[in-house]
Amino acid sequence: MRKIVLTATAAAVIVASAAPAGAGIFGKKKPPEDYSAAPPPPAPPPPPANGSIFQPQDGYAALYEGTRAHRIGDPLTIVLVENTSASKSASSKLDSGGAFGLTPPSTGLLSAIKPTDLGMSGNRNFNGKGTADQSNSLTGEVSVTVVAVYPNGTMLVQGQKRVTLNRGDEFVQIKGIVRTADITADNRVPSTRVADAKISYTGKGDVARASRQGWLSRFFSVISPF
């Protein structure tokens, strides 16, 4: 019988090589979310001069619209006011028992059996309890651009803010759908009014790498049966 010994490093290499291109130890990676700014559409060619004072192609906003974002490429500010809190508690308890016994006759052949030889009992106990608490808070402002305008008056907006620190970069990214009616006069909208919002606060650099588990530790965490 041939015995094959596979070291941990070799196992990690085999798993990585067997995965398809662009895949990591834990399967195929999802494509990154797009948070890039949307430029405005190219301007149409200017019409021939007609001698009129009013020229809408030079910039025009209706009185009821003002300076609010309503076209592709227009910027607006998302005010982050995210505060979430959740608490959950569960407990269960189980206790059951039973006993069974026979008294042998005092005469005859069965009189040699002791009463303790015919006794039987059993008990079962279970006690479980679990609690979970979570609280998140995110405040600030992120300016985004309009990516698409829909016929029902809603707009798809997306954008990100990148702050470069001395030991890495910090990213605040947001994407979602807003109503034109929810935009205030100063071109702002709270994040609680953003539908299907995708808000991400991440970072990269020395600090982010130091707080992340190594790839070999993640590999053994996946295959560990405990």
Secondary structure, 3 states (H helix, E strand, C coil): CCCCCCCHHHHHHHHHHHCCCCEECCEECCCCCCCCCCCCCCCCCCCCCCCCCCCHHHCCCCCCCCCCCCCCCCEEEEEEEEEEEEEEEEEEEEEEEEEECCCCCCCCHHHHCCHHHHCEEEEEEEEEEEEEEEEEEEEEEEEEEEEEECCCCEEEEEEEEEEEECCEEEEEEEEEEEEHHHCCCCCEEEHHHCEEEEEEEEEEEHHHHHCCCCHHHHHHHHHCCC
